[in-house]
Amino acid sequence: MTQLKTQITTRPTRMRYMIALLLFITVVINYMDRANLSIAMPALSQEFDLTTGQQGLLLSAFGWTYAAMQLPGGWLVDRVRPRVLYASCLVLWSLATLFMGISGGFIALIILRLLVGGFEAPAYPINNKVATAWFPERERGRVFYTSGQFIGLALLTPVLSWLQTVLTWHWVFILTGVVGIIWASIWWFVYREPRDKAGVNQAEIDLIASGGGLVDVESGATKETKPKLRWPDVKVVLARRKLWGSVSSA
């Protein structure tokens, strides 16, 4: 009886699945803020009398800064905790999204869209870092947060289209921006590293660590052993065709 009780009390908790849910919702919001411009473009271009060329520039602006900020974003991810960096990025890209709804013309819109792309750039590196810290290797393939991009595009597109019909295109940006800001505060208050998260027992931490999860990725000892950035390494990375192919496809 005592042995059975010990086995029950040492069973790993499942807090990591709640973290996966947090990531999933964040990815949904991320892709919602990418798709909102496509939905609002017909009404927006009519109101501001945008040419076809201006519409193309506006739609592609996100990708310019998103691609340009991949390397700086990765550098930030290595140095700023996901709790802080993700909340900050969420607030910043959501504010840029919100202000698109009250902008007064093409120049303001394209600047704000550039900001959205730049502030969203660290999102997937943060997702990968969180998954690495919270999940053993054998479970990472089952972490369902990546499906949030399809949910964000497939299910929320009709919702945003309905919002535009009921209200105006302005509210598509205002409301999606507000949602992002609210979610940033939720992320800040809920997310913690595995050893700092309430409700996680030592058995779950041991399960993650034994399976290759980096539960101590944010510890002082780990930070001290991180290699410093060297320019020869940057040149090697920039010379890789795969890098530019992945950036252009993003």
PyMOL commands that set and color helices and strands:
alter all, ss='L'
color gray80, all
select helices_A, chain A and resi 2-9+15-48+52-68+70-79+82-100+106-120+123-134+137-140+144-154+156-166+169-190+202-210+220-225+231-238+241-249
alter helices_A, ss='H'
color red, helices_A
deselect
rebuild
show_as cartoon
